Amino acid sequence: MTKTKDIRGAVEAELVFDPLVDPSEITVHNLGGEVRLTGTVSSYPQYVEAAAAAQRVSGVTKVHNNLEVVLPADHYRDDATLAATANNVLLATIAVPLGVEASADNGNLTLTGTVRYGAERFAAEQAVAGLTGVRNIKNKIQITDDADPVDVTLLVQDALDRNALILDDSDVAITTSGNTVVLTGNVRTWAEHDAVITAAWMAPGVYDVRDDLYITG
């Protein structure tokens, strides 16, 4: 699948196929495998799922999600109510440490606080992503667990070596800048890409992950 129209058509078909997405207001653009989604969806989970659907299509090398979340009137929550609900959910989620908090501004949630691991940071975002009234999420949670960059590199490399989705002869390279992991090289699919990113975030002491991977499709 190499033609522009073929990739665009395949992404459109995948959006229709996905039961979690209403594609009626989504327009798909494609330029050489880079797909851009424009238009509107009615919830934040649809915003996330639309991009995931596009990533599943063969030949797609990058997805630019320019969708806007326009909430139905009955899904609107004032900021005080949304923030209170989000904070209750964070407190009730065992994977999220105490001290993580949410604030709301016109349906946009901002998460703050400190955690030890990237997985906890991700868990906090996942916990509130499906709440009614959420239009977007800014994850500003800080990671405080320090580790030697050399140890971080070795831990991430070991995790990649164990992963069934990543070939033994993969050319993915891992370097560190402070406690930021930099990933370069080629991966075949979005599933392999996501496996590499997830492995990097799981290592202790990782404050940020820079994704310079190229998806060959």
SEDRENPA-735647 format. One record per residue: residue number from 1; x, y, z of N, C-alpha, C in turn; residue in three letters; chain. Coordinates in steps of 0.1 Angstrom, whole numbers, plus 5000, padded with zeros to 4 digits. Example, Ala and Ser with C-alpha at 12.3 -4.5 7.8 and 13.67 -1.06 7.14 Angstrom:
2
k:n.c1:n.c2:n.c3:ca.c1:ca.c2:ca.c3:c.c1:c.c2:c.c3:r:c
1:5132:4943:5078:5123:4955:5078:5132:4967:5078:ALA:A .
2:5128:4978:5071:5137:4989:5071:5129:5000:5079:SER:A .
# end
This chain:
217
k:n.c1:n.c2:n.c3:ca.c1:ca.c2:ca.c3:c.c1:c.c2:c.c3:r:c
1:5009:4988:5000:5000:5000:5000:5009:5012:5000:MET:A .
2:5012:5018:4988:5021:5029:4987:5015:5042:4982:THR:A .
3:5003:5041:4975:4997:5053:4969:4991:5061:4980:LYS:A .
4:4991:5074:4978:4985:5084:4988:4971:5080:4990:THR:A .
5:4963:5078:4979:4949:5076:4980:4946:5063:4987:LYS:A .
6:4955:5053:4985:4953:5040:4992:4954:5041:5007:ASP:A .
7:4964:5048:5012:4966:5050:5026:4955:5058:5032:ILE:A .
8:4951:5069:5025:4940:5077:5030:4927:5069:5031:ARG:A .
9:4925:5061:5021:4913:5053:5021:4913:5042:5031:GLY:A .
10:4925:5036:5034:4926:5026:5044:4924:5032:5058:ALA:A .
11:4929:5044:5060:4927:5050:5073:4912:5054:5075:VAL:A .
12:4906:5059:5065:4891:5062:5066:4883:5049:5069:GLU:A .
13:4887:5038:5062:4880:5025:5065:4882:5020:5079:ALA:A .
14:4895:5022:5084:4898:5018:5098:4890:5026:5108:GLU:A .
15:4888:5039:5105:4880:5048:5114:4866:5044:5114:LEU:A .
16:4860:5040:5103:4847:5035:5102:4845:5021:5109:VAL:A .
17:4856:5013:5108:4855:5000:5114:4856:5000:5129:PHE:A .
18:4863:5010:5134:4865:5011:5149:4852:5015:5156:ASP:A .
19:4847:5007:5165:4834:5010:5171:4835:5022:5181:PRO:A .
20:4847:5025:5185:4849:5036:5195:4850:5050:5189:LEU:A .
21:4850:5050:5176:4852:5063:5169:4839:5066:5160:VAL:A .
22:4835:5078:5160:4825:5083:5151:4832:5091:5141:ASP:A .
23:4834:5086:5128:4842:5093:5118:4835:5103:5110:PRO:A .
24:4823:5106:5113:4815:5114:5105:4820:5128:5103:SER:A .
25:4827:5134:5113:4833:5147:5112:4848:5147:5111:GLU:A .
26:4854:5136:5107:4869:5135:5106:4873:5135:5092:ILE:A .
27:4883:5143:5088:4889:5143:5075:4903:5138:5076:THR:A .
28:4907:5129:5067:4920:5123:5067:4928:5129:5055:VAL:A .
29:4940:5133:5059:4950:5138:5049:4962:5129:5049:HIS:A .
30:4968:5127:5038:4980:5119:5038:4990:5125:5028:ASN:A .
31:5003:5125:5033:5014:5130:5025:5025:5120:5027:LEU:A .
32:5027:5111:5018:5038:5101:5019:5039:5093:5031:GLY:A .
33:5027:5089:5036:5026:5081:5048:5024:5089:5061:GLY:A .
34:5026:5102:5061:5023:5110:5072:5008:5114:5071:GLU:A .
35:5001:5110:5081:4986:5112:5081:4983:5123:5091:VAL:A .
36:4974:5132:5087:4969:5143:5095:4954:5141:5096:ARG:A .
37:4949:5141:5109:4935:5140:5111:4930:5154:5115:LEU:A .
38:4919:5159:5108:4913:5172:5112:4898:5169:5113:THR:A .
39:4892:5179:5120:4877:5178:5122:4874:5178:5137:GLY:A .
40:4863:5172:5140:4859:5172:5154:4854:5158:5158:THR:A .
41:4856:5155:5171:4850:5143:5178:4843:5148:5191:VAL:A .
42:4835:5139:5196:4827:5143:5207:4832:5140:5221:SER:A .
43:4844:5134:5222:4850:5130:5235:4865:5129:5234:SER:A .
44:4872:5130:5245:4886:5128:5245:4890:5114:5242:TYR:A .
45:4883:5104:5247:4887:5090:5243:4886:5088:5228:PRO:A .
46:4876:5094:5221:4876:5093:5206:4888:5100:5200:GLN:A .
47:4892:5111:5205:4904:5118:5201:4916:5109:5201:TYR:A .
48:4918:5102:5212:4929:5093:5213:4927:5081:5204:VAL:A .
49:4916:5075:5204:4913:5063:5196:4914:5065:5181:GLU:A .
50:4910:5077:5177:4912:5080:5162:4926:5079:5158:ALA:A .
51:4935:5085:5166:4949:5084:5162:4954:5070:5163:ALA:A .
52:4950:5062:5173:4954:5048:5174:4949:5040:5162:ALA:A .
53:4937:5043:5157:4932:5036:5145:4940:5039:5133:ALA:A .
54:4944:5052:5131:4953:5055:5120:4966:5049:5121:ALA:A .
55:4972:5047:5133:4985:5041:5134:4984:5026:5131:GLN:A .
56:4973:5020:5131:4972:5005:5128:4973:5003:5113:ARG:A .
57:4972:5013:5105:4971:5011:5091:4985:5009:5085:VAL:A .
58:4987:4999:5077:5000:4997:5070:5004:5009:5061:SER:A .
59:5016:5013:5062:5021:5024:5054:5021:5037:5061:GLY:A .
60:5014:5038:5072:5014:5051:5080:5026:5052:5088:VAL:A .
61:5034:5062:5086:5047:5064:5094:5046:5074:5105:THR:A .
62:5036:5083:5104:5034:5093:5115:5020:5098:5114:LYS:A .
63:5014:5101:5126:5001:5106:5127:5001:5120:5134:VAL:A .
64:4995:5130:5128:4994:5143:5134:4979:5144:5137:HIS:A .
65:4976:5144:5150:4962:5145:5155:4958:5159:5157:ASN:A .
66:4951:5165:5147:4947:5179:5148:4932:5180:5151:ASN:A .
67:4926:5169:5156:4912:5168:5159:4909:5178:5171:LEU:A .
68:4897:5183:5171:4892:5191:5182:4880:5184:5189:GLU:A .
69:4881:5184:5202:4870:5177:5210:4859:5188:5212:VAL:A .
70:4847:5185:5207:4836:5194:5209:4825:5186:5216:VAL:A .
71:4824:5189:5229:4815:5181:5238:4800:5184:5235:LEU:A .
72:4792:5173:5235:4778:5176:5235:4773:5183:5247:PRO:A .
73:4762:5190:5246:4758:5199:5257:4756:5191:5270:ALA:A .
74:4751:5179:5269:4749:5171:5281:4762:5165:5287:ASP:A .
75:4773:5166:5280:4786:5161:5285:4794:5172:5291:HIS:A .
76:4789:5185:5291:4797:5196:5296:4797:5195:5312:TYR:A .
77:4808:5198:5318:4810:5199:5332:4817:5212:5335:ARG:A .
78:4812:5219:5345:4819:5231:5349:4833:5227:5355:ASP:A .
79:4842:5236:5355:4856:5233:5359:4857:5227:5373:ASP:A .
80:4850:5233:5382:4850:5229:5396:4846:5214:5397:ALA:A .
81:4834:5211:5391:4829:5197:5391:4839:5188:5385:THR:A .
82:4844:5191:5373:4854:5182:5366:4866:5180:5374:LEU:A .
83:4872:5191:5380:4884:5189:5388:4881:5180:5400:ALA:A .
84:4870:5182:5407:4867:5174:5419:4865:5160:5415:ALA:A .
85:4859:5157:5404:4857:5143:5399:4870:5137:5396:THR:A .
86:4879:5144:5389:4892:5139:5385:4900:5136:5397:ALA:A .
87:4900:5145:5407:4908:5143:5419:4903:5131:5427:ASN:A .
88:4890:5129:5427:4885:5117:5434:4889:5104:5427:ASN:A .
89:4889:5104:5414:4894:5093:5407:4909:5090:5409:VAL:A .
90:4917:5100:5409:4931:5099:5412:4933:5092:5425:LEU:A .
91:4926:5097:5435:4927:5092:5449:4923:5077:5450:LEU:A .
92:4913:5073:5441:4908:5060:5442:4916:5050:5433:ALA:A .
93:4926:5055:5425:4933:5046:5416:4946:5042:5423:THR:A .
94:4948:5029:5425:4959:5024:5433:4972:5026:5427:ILE:A .
95:4973:5027:5413:4985:5029:5406:4990:5043:5407:ALA:A .
96:4982:5052:5412:4986:5066:5412:4990:5070:5426:VAL:A .
97:5002:5075:5429:5006:5078:5442:4999:5090:5447:PRO:A .
98:4998:5091:5461:4992:5103:5467:5000:5116:5463:LEU:A .
99:4993:5127:5462:4999:5139:5459:4997:5143:5444:GLY:A .
100:4993:5134:5436:4990:5138:5422:4976:5145:5422:VAL:A .
101:4976:5156:5415:4963:5164:5415:4960:5169:5401:GLU:A .
102:4947:5172:5399:4942:5177:5387:4935:5190:5388:ALA:A .
103:4937:5199:5379:4929:5212:5378:4923:5212:5364:SER:A .
104:4912:5220:5363:4905:5221:5350:4903:5235:5346:ALA:A .
105:4904:5237:5332:4902:5250:5326:4895:5248:5313:ASP:A .
106:4882:5250:5313:4874:5249:5301:4874:5234:5295:ASN:A .
107:4874:5225:5305:4874:5211:5301:4888:5205:5298:GLY:A .
108:4898:5213:5299:4912:5209:5298:4918:5206:5311:ASN:A .
109:4922:5193:5314:4927:5189:5327:4942:5191:5326:LEU:A .
110:4948:5196:5337:4962:5196:5339:4966:5188:5352:THR:A .
111:4975:5178:5350:4979:5169:5361:4992:5174:5366:LEU:A .
112:4993:5175:5379:5006:5179:5386:5009:5170:5397:THR:A .
113:5021:5172:5403:5025:5163:5414:5038:5156:5410:GLY:A .
114:5042:5147:5419:5055:5139:5416:5052:5124:5418:THR:A .
115:5059:5117:5410:5059:5102:5410:5073:5097:5409:VAL:A .
116:5075:5084:5411:5088:5078:5410:5091:5072:5396:ARG:A .
117:5080:5068:5389:5082:5061:5376:5073:5067:5365:TYR:A .
118:5078:5065:5353:5069:5069:5342:5056:5062:5341:GLY:A .
119:5056:5049:5345:5044:5041:5345:5033:5047:5354:ALA:A .
120:5037:5053:5365:5028:5060:5374:5022:5072:5368:GLU:A .
121:5031:5079:5361:5027:5092:5354:5016:5088:5343:ARG:A .
122:5019:5078:5336:5009:5073:5326:4996:5068:5332:PHE:A .
123:4997:5061:5343:4985:5056:5350:4976:5068:5354:ALA:A .
124:4982:5079:5359:4974:5090:5363:4966:5096:5351:ALA:A .
125:4972:5097:5339:4966:5102:5327:4955:5093:5323:GLU:A .
126:4957:5080:5323:4947:5070:5319:4935:5070:5328:GLN:A .
127:4937:5073:5341:4927:5072:5351:4916:5083:5348:ALA:A .
128:4920:5094:5343:4910:5105:5341:4906:5107:5327:VAL:A .
129:4913:5100:5317:4910:5102:5303:4896:5100:5299:ALA:A .
130:4889:5090:5306:4876:5087:5301:4865:5095:5309:GLY:A .
131:4868:5104:5317:4858:5112:5324:4849:5121:5315:LEU:A .
132:4837:5121:5317:4828:5130:5310:4832:5144:5312:THR:A .
133:4833:5152:5302:4836:5166:5303:4851:5169:5300:GLY:A .
134:4859:5159:5298:4873:5161:5295:4875:5164:5280:VAL:A .
135:4882:5176:5277:4885:5179:5263:4899:5176:5259:ARG:A .
136:4908:5177:5269:4922:5174:5266:4929:5173:5280:ASN:A .
137:4941:5167:5279:4949:5165:5292:4963:5170:5289:ILE:A .
138:4968:5178:5299:4982:5182:5299:4988:5175:5311:LYS:A .
139:4998:5166:5309:5004:5158:5319:5017:5165:5323:ASN:A .
140:5017:5172:5335:5029:5180:5340:5034:5173:5352:LYS:A .
141:5031:5160:5354:5036:5153:5366:5051:5151:5365:ILE:A .
142:5058:5154:5375:5073:5153:5375:5077:5139:5381:GLN:A .
143:5088:5134:5376:5094:5121:5381:5106:5125:5389:ILE:A .
144:5106:5119:5401:5117:5123:5411:5127:5113:5413:THR:A .
145:5125:5100:5410:5134:5090:5413:5147:5091:5404:ASP:A .
146:5158:5094:5411:5170:5096:5403:5177:5083:5401:ASP:A .
147:5185:5083:5390:5193:5071:5386:5204:5075:5377:ALA:A .
148:5215:5067:5377:5226:5070:5369:5222:5068:5354:ASP:A .
149:5225:5077:5345:5221:5075:5331:5227:5063:5325:PRO:A .
150:5238:5058:5329:5244:5045:5324:5235:5034:5328:VAL:A .
151:5230:5034:5341:5221:5023:5345:5208:5024:5337:ASP:A .
152:5203:5036:5335:5190:5037:5327:5192:5031:5313:VAL:A .
153:5203:5034:5307:5205:5028:5293:5205:5013:5293:THR:A .
154:5212:5007:5303:5213:4993:5304:5200:4987:5307:LEU:A .
155:5192:4993:5316:5179:4988:5320:5169:4988:5308:LEU:A .
156:5170:4999:5300:5161:5000:5288:5165:4989:5278:VAL:A .
157:5178:4988:5275:5183:4978:5265:5179:4964:5269:GLN:A .
158:5180:4961:5282:5176:4947:5287:5161:4945:5284:ASP:A .
159:5153:4956:5287:5139:4954:5285:5136:4952:5270:ALA:A .
160:5143:4959:5261:5140:4957:5247:5145:4943:5242:LEU:A .
161:5155:4938:5248:5160:4925:5245:5150:4914:5249:ASP:A .
162:5142:4916:5259:5133:4906:5264:5119:4907:5256:ARG:A .
163:5117:4918:5249:5104:4921:5244:5102:4912:5231:ASN:A .
164:5090:4905:5231:5087:4896:5220:5084:4904:5207:ALA:A .
165:5080:4916:5208:5077:4924:5196:5089:4930:5189:LEU:A .
166:5100:4930:5195:5112:4936:5189:5122:4926:5185:ILE:A .
167:5126:4926:5172:5135:4916:5167:5149:4917:5173:LEU:A .
168:5155:4905:5173:5169:4905:5179:5179:4914:5172:ASP:A .
169:5176:4915:5158:5185:4923:5150:5180:4938:5148:ASP:A .
170:5171:4942:5157:5166:4956:5157:5178:4966:5158:SER:A .
171:5177:4977:5150:5187:4987:5151:5184:4998:5160:ASP:A .
172:5174:4996:5169:5170:5007:5178:5182:5010:5187:VAL:A .
173:5185:5023:5188:5197:5027:5196:5192:5035:5208:ALA:A .
174:5198:5033:5220:5194:5040:5232:5205:5049:5237:ILE:A .
175:5203:5062:5239:5213:5070:5245:5206:5078:5256:THR:A .
176:5213:5084:5265:5208:5092:5275:5214:5106:5275:THR:A .
177:5206:5116:5278:5210:5129:5280:5205:5134:5294:SER:A .
178:5214:5133:5304:5209:5134:5317:5200:5122:5320:GLY:A .
179:5188:5125:5324:5179:5114:5326:5168:5113:5316:ASN:A .
180:5171:5119:5304:5162:5117:5292:5167:5106:5283:THR:A .
181:5158:5097:5280:5162:5086:5271:5159:5091:5256:VAL:A .
182:5169:5089:5248:5167:5093:5234:5167:5080:5226:VAL:A .
183:5157:5077:5218:5155:5065:5210:5156:5069:5195:LEU:A .
184:5165:5062:5188:5167:5063:5174:5167:5050:5167:THR:A .
185:5166:5050:5154:5167:5038:5146:5153:5035:5140:GLY:A .
186:5152:5023:5134:5140:5019:5126:5132:5008:5133:ASN:A .
187:5119:5010:5133:5110:4999:5137:5100:4996:5126:VAL:A .
188:5094:4984:5126:5086:4980:5114:5072:4986:5115:ARG:A .
189:5066:4985:5127:5052:4988:5129:5050:4998:5141:THR:A .
190:5038:5003:5142:5035:5011:5154:5034:5003:5167:TRP:A .
191:5031:4990:5166:5031:4982:5177:5045:4980:5183:ALA:A .
192:5055:4979:5174:5069:4978:5178:5073:4991:5184:GLU:A .
193:5069:5002:5177:5072:5015:5182:5068:5017:5196:HIS:A .
194:5055:5014:5199:5049:5016:5212:5056:5007:5222:ASP:A .
195:5060:4995:5218:5067:4986:5228:5080:4992:5232:ALA:A .
196:5087:4999:5223:5100:5005:5226:5098:5017:5236:VAL:A .
197:5088:5025:5232:5085:5037:5241:5081:5033:5255:ILE:A .
198:5072:5023:5256:5068:5018:5269:5079:5012:5277:THR:A .
199:5088:5005:5271:5100:5000:5278:5108:5011:5283:ALA:A .
200:5110:5021:5276:5118:5032:5280:5112:5039:5292:ALA:A .
201:5099:5041:5292:5093:5048:5303:5092:5040:5316:TRP:A .
202:5093:5027:5315:5092:5019:5327:5105:5019:5335:MET:A .
203:5116:5022:5329:5129:5022:5337:5129:5033:5347:ALA:A .
204:5134:5030:5359:5135:5040:5370:5144:5051:5366:PRO:A .
205:5141:5063:5370:5150:5074:5368:5148:5081:5354:GLY:A .
206:5139:5076:5346:5136:5083:5333:5127:5094:5335:VAL:A .
207:5132:5106:5332:5123:5118:5334:5116:5122:5321:TYR:A .
208:5122:5118:5309:5115:5121:5296:5121:5111:5286:ASP:A .
209:5112:5109:5276:5116:5100:5265:5115:5108:5252:VAL:A .
210:5126:5109:5244:5126:5116:5231:5125:5105:5220:ARG:A .
211:5114:5106:5213:5111:5096:5203:5116:5101:5189:ASP:A .
212:5128:5096:5185:5133:5098:5171:5133:5086:5163:ASP:A .
213:5124:5077:5166:5123:5064:5158:5116:5067:5145:LEU:A .
214:5120:5059:5135:5114:5059:5122:5107:5046:5119:TYR:A .
215:5094:5047:5115:5086:5036:5113:5086:5032:5098:ILE:A .
216:5091:5021:5094:5093:5017:5080:5080:5013:5074:THR:A .
217:5071:5008:5082:5058:5003:5076:5059:4990:5070:GLY:A .
# end
